[in-house]
Amino acid sequence: MFALNAWAEYVVEWSAQDPYGFLTTIVLALISLFLANAMLPWKLAKMIKTREKEQKKKQKHQENIAKAKRLKKN
């Protein structure tokens, strides 16, 4: 708990002595988090879309095989 109090005091002093540097650091940290938050769902959506395409392709392939087998029987 003591280390947390010392760290909090340091942050308060830093923000009071250099408010623009403090805000710049906070904004840069938040921007990186926002970018990660935007990029990860985009990548996930892209992966899901690719998987769905592959599944449709496999399903169509299986349907074509089944259709060819039916035609051979006749």
N, CA, C and O atoms as a Maestro MAE file, in Angstrom:
{
 s_m_m2io_version
 :::
 2.0.0
}

f_m_ct {
 s_m_title
 :::
 protein
 m_atom[296] {
  # First column is atom index #
  i_m_mmod_type
  r_m_x_coord
  r_m_y_coord
  r_m_z_coord
  i_m_residue_number
  s_m_chain_name
  s_m_pdb_residue_name
  s_m_pdb_atom_name
  i_m_atomic_number
  :::
  1 25 0.833 -1.189 0.000 1 A "MET " " N  " 7
  2 3 0.000 0.000 0.000 1 A "MET " " CA " 6
  3 2 0.877 1.252 0.000 1 A "MET " " C  " 6
  4 15 0.529 2.265 -0.607 1 A "MET " " O  " 8
  5 25 2.007 1.171 0.682 2 A "PHE " " N  " 7
  6 3 2.897 2.328 0.761 2 A "PHE " " CA " 6
  7 2 3.412 2.721 -0.618 2 A "PHE " " C  " 6
  8 15 3.487 3.907 -0.938 2 A "PHE " " O  " 8
  9 25 3.766 1.733 -1.433 3 A "ALA " " N  " 7
  10 3 4.294 2.026 -2.764 3 A "ALA " " CA " 6
  11 2 3.223 2.688 -3.624 3 A "ALA " " C  " 6
  12 15 3.525 3.554 -4.445 3 A "ALA " " O  " 8
  13 25 1.985 2.283 -3.435 4 A "LEU " " N  " 7
  14 3 0.889 2.869 -4.203 4 A "LEU " " CA " 6
  15 2 0.698 4.340 -3.836 4 A "LEU " " C  " 6
  16 15 0.463 5.176 -4.709 4 A "LEU " " O  " 8
  17 25 0.800 4.650 -2.552 5 A "ASN " " N  " 7
  18 3 0.678 6.048 -2.110 5 A "ASN " " CA " 6
  19 2 1.815 6.894 -2.666 5 A "ASN " " C  " 6
  20 15 1.595 8.021 -3.109 5 A "ASN " " O  " 8
  21 25 3.014 6.360 -2.645 6 A "ALA " " N  " 7
  22 3 4.162 7.098 -3.162 6 A "ALA " " CA " 6
  23 2 4.019 7.329 -4.658 6 A "ALA " " C  " 6
  24 15 4.327 8.411 -5.158 6 A "ALA " " O  " 8
  25 25 3.552 6.316 -5.367 7 A "TRP " " N  " 7
  26 3 3.352 6.455 -6.809 7 A "TRP " " CA " 6
  27 2 2.264 7.486 -7.108 7 A "TRP " " C  " 6
  28 15 2.411 8.296 -8.024 7 A "TRP " " O  " 8
  29 25 1.179 7.457 -6.343 8 A "ALA " " N  " 7
  30 3 0.089 8.417 -6.545 8 A "ALA " " CA " 6
  31 2 0.577 9.843 -6.290 8 A "ALA " " C  " 6
  32 15 0.229 10.762 -7.032 8 A "ALA " " O  " 8
  33 25 1.377 10.026 -5.252 9 A "GLU " " N  " 7
  34 3 1.934 11.353 -4.976 9 A "GLU " " CA " 6
  35 2 2.823 11.820 -6.120 9 A "GLU " " C  " 6
  36 15 2.775 12.984 -6.517 9 A "GLU " " O  " 8
  37 25 3.635 10.909 -6.646 10 A "TYR " " N  " 7
  38 3 4.507 11.250 -7.767 10 A "TYR " " CA " 6
  39 2 3.695 11.689 -8.977 10 A "TYR " " C  " 6
  40 15 4.039 12.669 -9.637 10 A "TYR " " O  " 8
  41 25 2.623 10.969 -9.267 11 A "VAL " " N  " 7
  42 3 1.788 11.302 -10.424 11 A "VAL " " CA " 6
  43 2 1.116 12.657 -10.225 11 A "VAL " " C  " 6
  44 15 1.047 13.458 -11.158 11 A "VAL " " O  " 8
  45 25 0.626 12.914 -9.029 12 A "VAL " " N  " 7
  46 3 -0.022 14.204 -8.744 12 A "VAL " " CA " 6
  47 2 0.985 15.343 -8.873 12 A "VAL " " C  " 6
  48 15 0.671 16.384 -9.451 12 A "VAL " " O  " 8
  49 25 2.192 15.156 -8.340 13 A "GLU " " N  " 7
  50 3 3.224 16.194 -8.460 13 A "GLU " " CA " 6
  51 2 3.616 16.408 -9.918 13 A "GLU " " C  " 6
  52 15 3.775 17.542 -10.369 13 A "GLU " " O  " 8
  53 25 3.765 15.324 -10.635 14 A "TRP " " N  " 7
  54 3 4.138 15.424 -12.052 14 A "TRP " " CA " 6
  55 2 3.065 16.172 -12.843 14 A "TRP " " C  " 6
  56 15 3.380 17.031 -13.667 14 A "TRP " " O  " 8
  57 25 1.786 15.840 -12.587 15 A "SER " " N  " 7
  58 3 0.710 16.515 -13.312 15 A "SER " " CA " 6
  59 2 0.621 17.991 -12.945 15 A "SER " " C  " 6
  60 15 0.227 18.811 -13.775 15 A "SER " " O  " 8
  61 25 0.985 18.340 -11.706 16 A "ALA " " N  " 7
  62 3 0.953 19.744 -11.291 16 A "ALA " " CA " 6
  63 2 2.133 20.521 -11.860 16 A "ALA " " C  " 6
  64 15 1.977 21.684 -12.231 16 A "ALA " " O  " 8
  65 25 3.306 19.905 -11.935 17 A "GLN " " N  " 7
  66 3 4.497 20.598 -12.407 17 A "GLN " " CA " 6
  67 2 4.550 20.685 -13.931 17 A "GLN " " C  " 6
  68 15 4.998 21.693 -14.477 17 A "GLN " " O  " 8
  69 25 4.103 19.652 -14.612 18 A "ASP " " N  " 7
  70 3 4.177 19.613 -16.081 18 A "ASP " " CA " 6
  71 2 2.860 19.083 -16.652 18 A "ASP " " C  " 6
  72 15 2.789 17.937 -17.097 18 A "ASP " " O  " 8
  73 25 1.810 19.928 -16.637 19 A "PRO " " N  " 7
  74 3 0.494 19.431 -17.065 19 A "PRO " " CA " 6
  75 2 0.459 19.016 -18.542 19 A "PRO " " C  " 6
  76 15 -0.213 18.045 -18.889 19 A "PRO " " O  " 8
  77 25 1.169 19.734 -19.409 20 A "TYR " " N  " 7
  78 3 1.141 19.390 -20.834 20 A "TYR " " CA " 6
  79 2 1.879 18.079 -21.101 20 A "TYR " " C  " 6
  80 15 1.427 17.272 -21.914 20 A "TYR " " O  " 8
  81 25 2.987 17.862 -20.440 21 A "GLY " " N  " 7
  82 3 3.702 16.605 -20.579 21 A "GLY " " CA " 6
  83 2 2.886 15.440 -20.043 21 A "GLY " " C  " 6
  84 15 2.857 14.361 -20.634 21 A "GLY " " O  " 8
  85 25 2.226 15.672 -18.918 22 A "PHE " " N  " 7
  86 3 1.374 14.645 -18.324 22 A "PHE " " CA " 6
  87 2 0.222 14.292 -19.256 22 A "PHE " " C  " 6
  88 15 -0.032 13.116 -19.515 22 A "PHE " " O  " 8
  89 25 -0.471 15.302 -19.758 23 A "LEU " " N  " 7
  90 3 -1.603 15.058 -20.656 23 A "LEU " " CA " 6
  91 2 -1.150 14.420 -21.968 23 A "LEU " " C  " 6
  92 15 -1.844 13.561 -22.511 23 A "LEU " " O  " 8
  93 25 -0.005 14.830 -22.472 24 A "THR " " N  " 7
  94 3 0.524 14.228 -23.693 24 A "THR " " CA " 6
  95 2 0.784 12.740 -23.474 24 A "THR " " C  " 6
  96 15 0.449 11.917 -24.326 24 A "THR " " O  " 8
  97 25 1.373 12.401 -22.351 25 A "THR " " N  " 7
  98 3 1.646 11.000 -22.048 25 A "THR " " CA " 6
  99 2 0.353 10.202 -21.926 25 A "THR " " C  " 6
  100 15 0.261 9.088 -22.442 25 A "THR " " O  " 8
  101 25 -0.635 10.755 -21.254 26 A "ILE " " N  " 7
  102 3 -1.919 10.073 -21.084 26 A "ILE " " CA " 6
  103 2 -2.603 9.886 -22.436 26 A "ILE " " C  " 6
  104 15 -3.128 8.810 -22.725 26 A "ILE " " O  " 8
  105 25 -2.598 10.926 -23.258 27 A "VAL " " N  " 7
  106 3 -3.241 10.843 -24.574 27 A "VAL " " CA " 6
  107 2 -2.543 9.810 -25.455 27 A "VAL " " C  " 6
  108 15 -3.216 9.036 -26.135 27 A "VAL " " O  " 8
  109 25 -1.231 9.782 -25.458 28 A "LEU " " N  " 7
  110 3 -0.496 8.789 -26.256 28 A "LEU " " CA " 6
  111 2 -0.803 7.368 -25.789 28 A "LEU " " C  " 6
  112 15 -0.957 6.460 -26.606 28 A "LEU " " O  " 8
  113 25 -0.889 7.184 -24.487 29 A "ALA " " N  " 7
  114 3 -1.219 5.854 -23.958 29 A "ALA " " CA " 6
  115 2 -2.634 5.456 -24.373 29 A "ALA " " C  " 6
  116 15 -2.869 4.312 -24.762 29 A "ALA " " O  " 8
  117 25 -3.569 6.390 -24.293 30 A "LEU " " N  " 7
  118 3 -4.955 6.084 -24.658 30 A "LEU " " CA " 6
  119 2 -5.104 5.834 -26.158 30 A "LEU " " C  " 6
  120 15 -5.876 4.967 -26.566 30 A "LEU " " O  " 8
  121 25 -4.377 6.580 -26.973 31 A "ILE " " N  " 7
  122 3 -4.458 6.379 -28.418 31 A "ILE " " CA " 6
  123 2 -3.982 4.983 -28.788 31 A "ILE " " C  " 6
  124 15 -4.585 4.324 -29.634 31 A "ILE " " O  " 8
  125 25 -2.917 4.535 -28.166 32 A "SER " " N  " 7
  126 3 -2.429 3.189 -28.470 32 A "SER " " CA " 6
  127 2 -3.459 2.134 -28.058 32 A "SER " " C  " 6
  128 15 -3.650 1.147 -28.767 32 A "SER " " O  " 8
  129 25 -4.110 2.334 -26.938 33 A "LEU " " N  " 7
  130 3 -5.150 1.391 -26.510 33 A "LEU " " CA " 6
  131 2 -6.356 1.427 -27.443 33 A "LEU " " C  " 6
  132 15 -6.924 0.383 -27.761 33 A "LEU " " O  " 8
  133 25 -6.749 2.616 -27.880 34 A "PHE " " N  " 7
  134 3 -7.877 2.734 -28.807 34 A "PHE " " CA " 6
  135 2 -7.557 2.066 -30.139 34 A "PHE " " C  " 6
  136 15 -8.416 1.407 -30.725 34 A "PHE " " O  " 8
  137 25 -6.339 2.230 -30.615 35 A "LEU " " N  " 7
  138 3 -5.947 1.583 -31.870 35 A "LEU " " CA " 6
  139 2 -5.986 0.061 -31.746 35 A "LEU " " C  " 6
  140 15 -6.454 -0.633 -32.647 35 A "LEU " " O  " 8
  141 25 -5.496 -0.439 -30.637 36 A "ALA " " N  " 7
  142 3 -5.547 -1.887 -30.408 36 A "ALA " " CA " 6
  143 2 -6.996 -2.352 -30.320 36 A "ALA " " C  " 6
  144 15 -7.346 -3.417 -30.829 36 A "ALA " " O  " 8
  145 25 -7.831 -1.552 -29.675 37 A "ASN " " N  " 7
  146 3 -9.239 -1.884 -29.528 37 A "ASN " " CA " 6
  147 2 -9.963 -1.868 -30.875 37 A "ASN " " C  " 6
  148 15 -10.932 -2.604 -31.059 37 A "ASN " " O  " 8
  149 25 -9.522 -1.064 -31.791 38 A "ALA " " N  " 7
  150 3 -10.133 -1.025 -33.121 38 A "ALA " " CA " 6
  151 2 -9.580 -2.124 -34.018 38 A "ALA " " C  " 6
  152 15 -10.317 -2.698 -34.820 38 A "ALA " " O  " 8
  153 25 -8.305 -2.418 -33.892 39 A "MET " " N  " 7
  154 3 -7.668 -3.376 -34.785 39 A "MET " " CA " 6
  155 2 -8.066 -4.814 -34.483 39 A "MET " " C  " 6
  156 15 -8.288 -5.592 -35.411 39 A "MET " " O  " 8
  157 25 -8.160 -5.183 -33.228 40 A "LEU " " N  " 7
  158 3 -8.444 -6.572 -32.873 40 A "LEU " " CA " 6
  159 2 -9.818 -7.045 -33.352 40 A "LEU " " C  " 6
  160 15 -9.902 -8.139 -33.910 40 A "LEU " " O  " 8
  161 25 -10.900 -6.281 -33.164 41 A "PRO " " N  " 7
  162 3 -12.186 -6.738 -33.710 41 A "PRO " " CA " 6
  163 2 -12.183 -6.795 -35.240 41 A "PRO " " C  " 6
  164 15 -12.836 -7.657 -35.828 41 A "PRO " " O  " 8
  165 25 -11.455 -5.885 -35.885 42 A "TRP " " N  " 7
  166 3 -11.370 -5.913 -37.340 42 A "TRP " " CA " 6
  167 2 -10.695 -7.199 -37.803 42 A "TRP " " C  " 6
  168 15 -11.158 -7.843 -38.745 42 A "TRP " " O  " 8
  169 25 -9.596 -7.575 -37.139 43 A "LYS " " N  " 7
  170 3 -8.904 -8.815 -37.489 43 A "LYS " " CA " 6
  171 2 -9.797 -10.027 -37.245 43 A "LYS " " C  " 6
  172 15 -9.816 -10.963 -38.044 43 A "LYS " " O  " 8
  173 25 -10.530 -10.005 -36.144 44 A "LEU " " N  " 7
  174 3 -11.427 -11.116 -35.832 44 A "LEU " " CA " 6
  175 2 -12.519 -11.238 -36.885 44 A "LEU " " C  " 6
  176 15 -12.835 -12.346 -37.320 44 A "LEU " " O  " 8
  177 25 -13.093 -10.127 -37.295 45 A "ALA " " N  " 7
  178 3 -14.122 -10.159 -38.337 45 A "ALA " " CA " 6
  179 2 -13.554 -10.691 -39.645 45 A "ALA " " C  " 6
  180 15 -14.219 -11.443 -40.358 45 A "ALA " " O  " 8
  181 25 -12.344 -10.305 -39.954 46 A "LYS " " N  " 7
  182 3 -11.682 -10.778 -41.169 46 A "LYS " " CA " 6
  183 2 -11.455 -12.287 -41.100 46 A "LYS " " C  " 6
  184 15 -11.671 -12.988 -42.088 46 A "LYS " " O  " 8
  185 25 -11.025 -12.790 -39.954 47 A "MET " " N  " 7
  186 3 -10.810 -14.229 -39.786 47 A "MET " " CA " 6
  187 2 -12.116 -14.999 -39.901 47 A "MET " " C  " 6
  188 15 -12.156 -16.063 -40.519 47 A "MET " " O  " 8
  189 25 -13.182 -14.474 -39.314 48 A "ILE " " N  " 7
  190 3 -14.484 -15.136 -39.381 48 A "ILE " " CA " 6
  191 2 -14.980 -15.180 -40.818 48 A "ILE " " C  " 6
  192 15 -15.504 -16.199 -41.267 48 A "ILE " " O  " 8
  193 25 -14.816 -14.083 -41.534 49 A "LYS " " N  " 7
  194 3 -15.246 -14.030 -42.926 49 A "LYS " " CA " 6
  195 2 -14.475 -15.035 -43.774 49 A "LYS " " C  " 6
  196 15 -15.062 -15.712 -44.618 49 A "LYS " " O  " 8
  197 25 -13.170 -15.139 -43.558 50 A "THR " " N  " 7
  198 3 -12.343 -16.099 -44.292 50 A "THR " " CA " 6
  199 2 -12.772 -17.526 -43.981 50 A "THR " " C  " 6
  200 15 -12.855 -18.358 -44.885 50 A "THR " " O  " 8
  201 25 -13.042 -17.817 -42.724 51 A "ARG " " N  " 7
  202 3 -13.476 -19.160 -42.322 51 A "ARG " " CA " 6
  203 2 -14.824 -19.506 -42.959 51 A "ARG " " C  " 6
  204 15 -15.032 -20.632 -43.409 51 A "ARG " " O  " 8
  205 25 -15.731 -18.535 -42.995 52 A "GLU " " N  " 7
  206 3 -17.033 -18.783 -43.619 52 A "GLU " " CA " 6
  207 2 -16.883 -19.071 -45.114 52 A "GLU " " C  " 6
  208 15 -17.560 -19.946 -45.654 52 A "GLU " " O  " 8
  209 25 -15.995 -18.331 -45.776 53 A "LYS " " N  " 7
  210 3 -15.756 -18.585 -47.196 53 A "LYS " " CA " 6
  211 2 -15.220 -19.996 -47.417 53 A "LYS " " C  " 6
  212 15 -15.654 -20.696 -48.331 53 A "LYS " " O  " 8
  213 25 -14.274 -20.409 -46.573 54 A "GLU " " N  " 7
  214 3 -13.706 -21.747 -46.697 54 A "GLU " " CA " 6
  215 2 -14.772 -22.815 -46.458 54 A "GLU " " C  " 6
  216 15 -14.804 -23.824 -47.163 54 A "GLU " " O  " 8
  217 25 -15.628 -22.606 -45.487 55 A "GLN " " N  " 7
  218 3 -16.685 -23.570 -45.199 55 A "GLN " " CA " 6
  219 2 -17.670 -23.672 -46.366 55 A "GLN " " C  " 6
  220 15 -18.105 -24.768 -46.719 55 A "GLN " " O  " 8
  221 25 -18.016 -22.541 -46.958 56 A "LYS " " N  " 7
  222 3 -18.921 -22.558 -48.111 56 A "LYS " " CA " 6
  223 2 -18.272 -23.283 -49.283 56 A "LYS " " C  " 6
  224 15 -18.927 -24.043 -49.996 56 A "LYS " " O  " 8
  225 25 -16.990 -23.043 -49.474 57 A "LYS " " N  " 7
  226 3 -16.268 -23.695 -50.558 57 A "LYS " " CA " 6
  227 2 -16.228 -25.208 -50.350 57 A "LYS " " C  " 6
  228 15 -16.445 -25.966 -51.295 57 A "LYS " " O  " 8
  229 25 -15.952 -25.654 -49.122 58 A "LYS " " N  " 7
  230 3 -15.930 -27.079 -48.819 58 A "LYS " " CA " 6
  231 2 -17.310 -27.701 -48.992 58 A "LYS " " C  " 6
  232 15 -17.439 -28.813 -49.504 58 A "LYS " " O  " 8
  233 25 -18.332 -26.983 -48.565 59 A "GLN " " N  " 7
  234 3 -19.693 -27.494 -48.686 59 A "GLN " " CA " 6
  235 2 -20.074 -27.639 -50.155 59 A "GLN " " C  " 6
  236 15 -20.665 -28.646 -50.546 59 A "GLN " " O  " 8
  237 25 -19.744 -26.653 -50.961 60 A "LYS " " N  " 7
  238 3 -20.052 -26.716 -52.389 60 A "LYS " " CA " 6
  239 2 -19.288 -27.874 -53.042 60 A "LYS " " C  " 6
  240 15 -19.821 -28.566 -53.910 60 A "LYS " " O  " 8
  241 25 -18.050 -28.075 -52.619 61 A "HIS " " N  " 7
  242 3 -17.239 -29.168 -53.140 61 A "HIS " " CA " 6
  243 2 -17.894 -30.514 -52.799 61 A "HIS " " C  " 6
  244 15 -17.996 -31.393 -53.655 61 A "HIS " " O  " 8
  245 25 -18.331 -30.666 -51.563 62 A "GLN " " N  " 7
  246 3 -18.986 -31.906 -51.146 62 A "GLN " " CA " 6
  247 2 -20.293 -32.120 -51.914 62 A "GLN " " C  " 6
  248 15 -20.613 -33.249 -52.288 62 A "GLN " " O  " 8
  249 25 -21.042 -31.053 -52.149 63 A "GLU " " N  " 7
  250 3 -22.277 -31.163 -52.921 63 A "GLU " " CA " 6
  251 2 -21.984 -31.600 -54.352 63 A "GLU " " C  " 6
  252 15 -22.710 -32.420 -54.913 63 A "GLU " " O  " 8
  253 25 -20.933 -31.061 -54.939 64 A "ASN " " N  " 7
  254 3 -20.568 -31.443 -56.301 64 A "ASN " " CA " 6
  255 2 -20.136 -32.909 -56.365 64 A "ASN " " C  " 6
  256 15 -20.458 -33.611 -57.323 64 A "ASN " " O  " 8
  257 25 -19.413 -33.368 -55.353 65 A "ILE " " N  " 7
  258 3 -19.010 -34.777 -55.308 65 A "ILE " " CA " 6
  259 2 -20.237 -35.666 -55.202 65 A "ILE " " C  " 6
  260 15 -20.346 -36.669 -55.908 65 A "ILE " " O  " 8
  261 25 -21.163 -35.301 -54.320 66 A "ALA " " N  " 7
  262 3 -22.390 -36.088 -54.160 66 A "ALA " " CA " 6
  263 2 -23.198 -36.090 -55.455 66 A "ALA " " C  " 6
  264 15 -23.755 -37.119 -55.838 66 A "ALA " " O  " 8
  265 25 -23.263 -34.962 -56.116 67 A "LYS " " N  " 7
  266 3 -24.003 -34.859 -57.378 67 A "LYS " " CA " 6
  267 2 -23.352 -35.741 -58.449 67 A "LYS " " C  " 6
  268 15 -24.056 -36.404 -59.211 67 A "LYS " " O  " 8
  269 25 -22.041 -35.755 -58.513 68 A "ALA " " N  " 7
  270 3 -21.327 -36.579 -59.496 68 A "ALA " " CA " 6
  271 2 -21.547 -38.051 -59.208 68 A "ALA " " C  " 6
  272 15 -21.695 -38.835 -60.146 68 A "ALA " " O  " 8
  273 25 -21.574 -38.458 -57.944 69 A "LYS " " N  " 7
  274 3 -21.815 -39.852 -57.588 69 A "LYS " " CA " 6
  275 2 -23.229 -40.277 -57.986 69 A "LYS " " C  " 6
  276 15 -23.432 -41.394 -58.463 69 A "LYS " " O  " 8
  277 25 -24.206 -39.386 -57.788 70 A "ARG " " N  " 7
  278 3 -25.583 -39.696 -58.178 70 A "ARG " " CA " 6
  279 2 -25.693 -39.873 -59.691 70 A "ARG " " C  " 6
  280 15 -26.407 -40.750 -60.177 70 A "ARG " " O  " 8
  281 25 -24.972 -39.024 -60.426 71 A "LEU " " N  " 7
  282 3 -25.035 -39.112 -61.882 71 A "LEU " " CA " 6
  283 2 -24.371 -40.400 -62.380 71 A "LEU " " C  " 6
  284 15 -24.808 -40.974 -63.378 71 A "LEU " " O  " 8
  285 25 -23.324 -40.854 -61.694 72 A "LYS " " N  " 7
  286 3 -22.659 -42.096 -62.082 72 A "LYS " " CA " 6
  287 2 -23.569 -43.295 -61.862 72 A "LYS " " C  " 6
  288 15 -23.566 -44.233 -62.660 72 A "LYS " " O  " 8
  289 25 -24.349 -43.272 -60.782 73 A "LYS " " N  " 7
  290 3 -25.237 -44.371 -60.469 73 A "LYS " " CA " 6
  291 2 -26.334 -44.507 -61.521 73 A "LYS " " C  " 6
  292 15 -26.777 -45.614 -61.828 73 A "LYS " " O  " 8
  293 25 -26.757 -43.404 -62.056 74 A "ASN " " N  " 7
  294 3 -27.853 -43.415 -63.047 74 A "ASN " " CA " 6
  295 2 -27.284 -43.753 -64.368 74 A "ASN " " C  " 6
  296 15 -28.015 -43.821 -65.356 74 A "ASN " " O  " 8
  :::
 }
 m_bond[295] {
  # First column is bond index #
  i_m_from
  i_m_to
  i_m_order
  :::
  1 1 2 1
  2 2 3 1
  3 3 4 2
  4 3 5 1
  5 5 6 1
  6 6 7 1
  7 7 8 2
  8 7 9 1
  9 9 10 1
  10 10 11 1
  11 11 12 2
  12 11 13 1
  13 13 14 1
  14 14 15 1
  15 15 16 2
  16 15 17 1
  17 17 18 1
  18 18 19 1
  19 19 20 2
  20 19 21 1
  21 21 22 1
  22 22 23 1
  23 23 24 2
  24 23 25 1
  25 25 26 1
  26 26 27 1
  27 27 28 2
  28 27 29 1
  29 29 30 1
  30 30 31 1
  31 31 32 2
  32 31 33 1
  33 33 34 1
  34 34 35 1
  35 35 36 2
  36 35 37 1
  37 37 38 1
  38 38 39 1
  39 39 40 2
  40 39 41 1
  41 41 42 1
  42 42 43 1
  43 43 44 2
  44 43 45 1
  45 45 46 1
  46 46 47 1
  47 47 48 2
  48 47 49 1
  49 49 50 1
  50 50 51 1
  51 51 52 2
  52 51 53 1
  53 53 54 1
  54 54 55 1
  55 55 56 2
  56 55 57 1
  57 57 58 1
  58 58 59 1
  59 59 60 2
  60 59 61 1
  61 61 62 1
  62 62 63 1
  63 63 64 2
  64 63 65 1
  65 65 66 1
  66 66 67 1
  67 67 68 2
  68 67 69 1
  69 69 70 1
  70 70 71 1
  71 71 72 2
  72 71 73 1
  73 73 74 1
  74 74 75 1
  75 75 76 2
  76 75 77 1
  77 77 78 1
  78 78 79 1
  79 79 80 2
  80 79 81 1
  81 81 82 1
  82 82 83 1
  83 83 84 2
  84 83 85 1
  85 85 86 1
  86 86 87 1
  87 87 88 2
  88 87 89 1
  89 89 90 1
  90 90 91 1
  91 91 92 2
  92 91 93 1
  93 93 94 1
  94 94 95 1
  95 95 96 2
  96 95 97 1
  97 97 98 1
  98 98 99 1
  99 99 100 2
  100 99 101 1
  101 101 102 1
  102 102 103 1
  103 103 104 2
  104 103 105 1
  105 105 106 1
  106 106 107 1
  107 107 108 2
  108 107 109 1
  109 109 110 1
  110 110 111 1
  111 111 112 2
  112 111 113 1
  113 113 114 1
  114 114 115 1
  115 115 116 2
  116 115 117 1
  117 117 118 1
  118 118 119 1
  119 119 120 2
  120 119 121 1
  121 121 122 1
  122 122 123 1
  123 123 124 2
  124 123 125 1
  125 125 126 1
  126 126 127 1
  127 127 128 2
  128 127 129 1
  129 129 130 1
  130 130 131 1
  131 131 132 2
  132 131 133 1
  133 133 134 1
  134 134 135 1
  135 135 136 2
  136 135 137 1
  137 137 138 1
  138 138 139 1
  139 139 140 2
  140 139 141 1
  141 141 142 1
  142 142 143 1
  143 143 144 2
  144 143 145 1
  145 145 146 1
  146 146 147 1
  147 147 148 2
  148 147 149 1
  149 149 150 1
  150 150 151 1
  151 151 152 2
  152 151 153 1
  153 153 154 1
  154 154 155 1
  155 155 156 2
  156 155 157 1
  157 157 158 1
  158 158 159 1
  159 159 160 2
  160 159 161 1
  161 161 162 1
  162 162 163 1
  163 163 164 2
  164 163 165 1
  165 165 166 1
  166 166 167 1
  167 167 168 2
  168 167 169 1
  169 169 170 1
  170 170 171 1
  171 171 172 2
  172 171 173 1
  173 173 174 1
  174 174 175 1
  175 175 176 2
  176 175 177 1
  177 177 178 1
  178 178 179 1
  179 179 180 2
  180 179 181 1
  181 181 182 1
  182 182 183 1
  183 183 184 2
  184 183 185 1
  185 185 186 1
  186 186 187 1
  187 187 188 2
  188 187 189 1
  189 189 190 1
  190 190 191 1
  191 191 192 2
  192 191 193 1
  193 193 194 1
  194 194 195 1
  195 195 196 2
  196 195 197 1
  197 197 198 1
  198 198 199 1
  199 199 200 2
  200 199 201 1
  201 201 202 1
  202 202 203 1
  203 203 204 2
  204 203 205 1
  205 205 206 1
  206 206 207 1
  207 207 208 2
  208 207 209 1
  209 209 210 1
  210 210 211 1
  211 211 212 2
  212 211 213 1
  213 213 214 1
  214 214 215 1
  215 215 216 2
  216 215 217 1
  217 217 218 1
  218 218 219 1
  219 219 220 2
  220 219 221 1
  221 221 222 1
  222 222 223 1
  223 223 224 2
  224 223 225 1
  225 225 226 1
  226 226 227 1
  227 227 228 2
  228 227 229 1
  229 229 230 1
  230 230 231 1
  231 231 232 2
  232 231 233 1
  233 233 234 1
  234 234 235 1
  235 235 236 2
  236 235 237 1
  237 237 238 1
  238 238 239 1
  239 239 240 2
  240 239 241 1
  241 241 242 1
  242 242 243 1
  243 243 244 2
  244 243 245 1
  245 245 246 1
  246 246 247 1
  247 247 248 2
  248 247 249 1
  249 249 250 1
  250 250 251 1
  251 251 252 2
  252 251 253 1
  253 253 254 1
  254 254 255 1
  255 255 256 2
  256 255 257 1
  257 257 258 1
  258 258 259 1
  259 259 260 2
  260 259 261 1
  261 261 262 1
  262 262 263 1
  263 263 264 2
  264 263 265 1
  265 265 266 1
  266 266 267 1
  267 267 268 2
  268 267 269 1
  269 269 270 1
  270 270 271 1
  271 271 272 2
  272 271 273 1
  273 273 274 1
  274 274 275 1
  275 275 276 2
  276 275 277 1
  277 277 278 1
  278 278 279 1
  279 279 280 2
  280 279 281 1
  281 281 282 1
  282 282 283 1
  283 283 284 2
  284 283 285 1
  285 285 286 1
  286 286 287 1
  287 287 288 2
  288 287 289 1
  289 289 290 1
  290 290 291 1
  291 291 292 2
  292 291 293 1
  293 293 294 1
  294 294 295 1
  295 295 296 2
  :::
 }
}
